[in-house]
Amino acid sequence: IVQEMGDRYNIEVYQAAENIQTYASKHGLSVEEAGSHRRRTVFTEKLKEIKFDLIATGQHLGDQVETILMNLYQGTGVKGLTGIGKYQNQIIRPLLKYSRSEIMTYAEKHSLNYCRDMSNNDIAYLRNNIRAKLIPFLNNDEATDLPHLIQELTDQSVDLNNMLLRAVEHSDNKEDSAIPKRKISLG
């Protein structure tokens, strides 16, 4: 599908294939973690090789909701409530404010094919379990606009996290060396 789009618009497409299960086993990672790690590594290496500035990924609003709920489930601090960043380490995520259904509608309207990762159906993975069970449960209340609530939470958390980082940086930069500096963990 990506190759088809590249051909249509005369854009070179780079592909990589790897046995992620083997990589995951070798490095003690889940298949999802291993896939994410390898994609970032391969894309970053290719970015440097072809001298491009950014990598654009397809995470959308649903991914943001799932990430925040996963972080809450696993126990998180303020940083974990900031969710998936719109820009981080040469990676941009231009679709974060759009729902999957909005993206699908756009794709259908413009005759774009869609590829679904079949591992998304396996509820053994926490993210998939949250997507299949928790989100529908939370959305049962028609008064709840879960994506909007999550977006508000991430926006406020980003602001709070930035304030905390500035406060800690200001505290760390004080010049009175006679007083031992205390450190706090914001992880």
C-alpha positions as CSV (number, residue, x, y, z in Angstrom):
1,I,0.0,0.0,0.0
2,V,2.8,2.4,0.9
3,Q,4.7,1.4,-2.2
4,E,1.5,1.9,-4.3
5,M,1.3,5.5,-2.9
6,G,5.0,6.1,-3.5
7,D,4.6,5.0,-7.1
8,R,1.4,7.1,-7.6
9,Y,3.2,10.3,-6.4
10,N,6.7,9.4,-7.7
11,I,8.2,9.2,-4.2
12,E,10.9,6.7,-3.3
13,V,9.8,4.2,-0.7
14,Y,12.3,2.4,1.6
15,Q,11.3,-0.9,3.2
16,A,12.9,-3.1,5.8
17,A,11.9,-6.6,7.0
18,E,13.0,-8.4,10.1
19,N,11.8,-11.2,12.4
20,I,10.6,-9.2,15.3
21,Q,9.7,-12.3,17.4
22,T,13.3,-13.4,17.3
23,Y,14.5,-9.9,18.2
24,A,12.0,-9.7,21.1
25,S,13.1,-13.1,22.4
26,K,16.8,-12.2,22.1
27,H,16.4,-8.9,24.0
28,G,13.8,-9.9,26.5
29,L,11.1,-7.6,25.1
30,S,7.5,-8.0,24.2
31,V,6.8,-8.2,20.5
32,E,5.2,-4.7,20.6
33,E,8.2,-3.2,22.3
34,A,10.6,-4.9,20.0
35,G,8.7,-3.8,16.9
36,S,8.5,-0.2,18.2
37,H,12.3,-0.2,19.0
38,R,13.3,-1.7,15.7
39,R,11.0,0.7,13.7
40,R,12.5,3.7,15.4
41,T,16.1,2.5,14.9
42,V,15.6,1.6,11.3
43,F,13.8,4.8,10.5
44,T,16.4,6.9,12.3
45,E,19.3,5.2,10.5
46,K,17.6,5.7,7.1
47,L,16.8,9.4,8.0
48,K,20.6,10.0,8.6
49,E,21.5,8.0,5.5
50,I,19.3,9.9,3.1
51,K,19.8,13.2,4.9
52,F,16.1,14.0,5.6
53,D,15.0,16.0,8.6
54,L,11.9,14.2,10.0
55,I,10.1,10.9,10.2
56,A,6.3,11.1,10.2
57,T,4.4,8.4,11.9
58,G,0.7,7.4,11.8
59,Q,-0.3,7.5,15.5
60,H,-3.8,8.9,15.9
61,L,-6.1,10.1,18.7
62,G,-7.1,6.5,19.5
63,D,-3.4,5.6,20.1
64,Q,-3.1,8.6,22.4
65,V,-6.2,7.4,24.4
66,E,-4.8,3.9,24.7
67,T,-1.3,5.2,25.7
68,I,-2.7,7.3,28.5
69,L,-5.0,4.5,29.8
70,M,-2.0,2.1,29.7
71,N,0.1,4.5,31.6
72,L,-2.6,5.0,34.2
73,Y,-3.1,1.3,34.5
74,Q,0.6,0.7,35.0
75,G,0.9,3.6,37.5
76,T,2.4,6.8,36.2
77,G,3.6,10.2,37.2
78,V,2.9,13.4,35.4
79,K,5.3,12.6,32.6
80,G,3.2,9.5,31.7
81,L,0.1,11.6,31.5
82,T,1.7,13.7,28.7
83,G,1.1,10.9,26.3
84,I,2.5,10.6,22.9
85,G,4.4,13.8,21.9
86,K,3.5,15.6,18.7
87,Y,7.2,16.1,18.0
88,Q,10.1,14.2,19.6
89,N,13.6,13.3,18.4
90,Q,13.0,14.0,14.7
91,I,9.7,12.2,14.8
92,I,6.5,14.0,14.0
93,R,3.0,12.7,14.6
94,P,0.7,14.8,12.4
95,L,-2.4,12.6,12.9
96,L,-2.6,12.7,16.7
97,K,-5.6,15.0,16.7
98,Y,-7.6,12.8,14.3
99,S,-9.7,9.7,15.2
100,R,-9.3,6.4,13.4
101,S,-12.7,6.9,11.9
102,E,-11.8,10.3,10.6
103,I,-8.7,8.9,9.0
104,M,-10.6,6.0,7.5
105,T,-13.2,8.4,6.1
106,Y,-10.5,10.4,4.5
107,A,-8.8,7.3,3.1
108,E,-12.1,6.0,1.6
109,K,-12.9,9.5,0.1
110,H,-9.5,9.6,-1.6
111,S,-9.3,5.9,-2.6
112,L,-6.4,5.1,-0.3
113,N,-5.9,1.5,0.8
114,Y,-5.6,0.7,4.5
115,C,-3.4,-2.0,6.0
116,R,-4.4,-3.4,9.4
117,D,-1.9,-5.1,11.7
118,M,-3.4,-8.4,12.6
119,S,-1.6,-8.5,15.9
120,N,-4.0,-5.7,17.0
121,N,-6.6,-8.4,17.5
122,D,-4.6,-10.3,20.2
123,I,-5.9,-9.1,23.6
124,A,-2.9,-10.8,25.3
125,Y,-1.2,-7.4,24.7
126,L,-2.3,-4.7,27.2
127,R,-2.8,-2.1,24.5
128,N,-5.1,-4.3,22.5
129,N,-7.0,-5.4,25.7
130,I,-7.6,-1.7,26.6
131,R,-8.7,-1.1,23.0
132,A,-11.1,-4.1,22.9
133,K,-12.5,-4.0,26.4
134,L,-11.8,-0.9,28.5
135,I,-12.4,1.8,25.9
136,P,-15.8,0.5,24.9
137,F,-16.8,0.2,28.5
138,L,-15.7,3.8,29.2
139,N,-17.5,5.0,26.1
140,N,-20.8,3.4,27.3
141,D,-21.7,6.6,29.0
142,E,-22.9,8.8,26.2
143,A,-22.1,11.9,28.3
144,T,-18.4,11.0,28.2
145,D,-16.3,12.2,25.3
146,L,-13.2,10.1,26.2
147,P,-10.9,11.4,23.4
148,H,-11.7,15.0,24.4
149,L,-11.1,14.2,28.1
150,I,-7.8,12.5,27.3
151,Q,-6.7,15.4,25.1
152,E,-7.4,17.8,27.9
153,L,-5.5,15.6,30.3
154,T,-2.5,15.4,28.1
155,D,-2.5,19.2,27.4
156,Q,-2.7,20.0,31.1
157,S,0.0,17.3,31.9
158,V,2.4,18.7,29.4
159,D,2.0,22.2,30.9
160,L,2.4,20.8,34.5
161,N,5.4,18.7,33.5
162,N,7.1,21.7,31.9
163,M,6.4,23.8,35.0
164,L,7.9,21.1,37.2
165,L,11.0,20.8,34.9
166,R,11.6,24.5,35.0
167,A,11.2,24.6,38.8
168,V,13.6,21.8,39.3
169,E,16.1,23.3,36.8
170,H,15.8,26.7,38.6
171,S,16.4,25.0,41.9
172,D,19.4,23.1,40.5
173,N,20.9,26.2,39.2
174,K,21.0,28.1,42.5
175,E,24.6,29.1,43.3
176,D,24.5,28.6,47.1
177,S,26.8,25.6,47.3
178,A,26.8,25.6,51.1
179,I,23.4,24.0,51.0
180,P,23.3,20.5,49.8
181,K,21.0,20.2,46.7
182,R,18.1,17.8,47.2
183,K,16.9,16.0,44.2
184,I,13.4,14.8,43.5
185,S,12.4,12.1,41.0
186,L,9.8,13.1,38.5
187,G,9.9,9.8,36.6
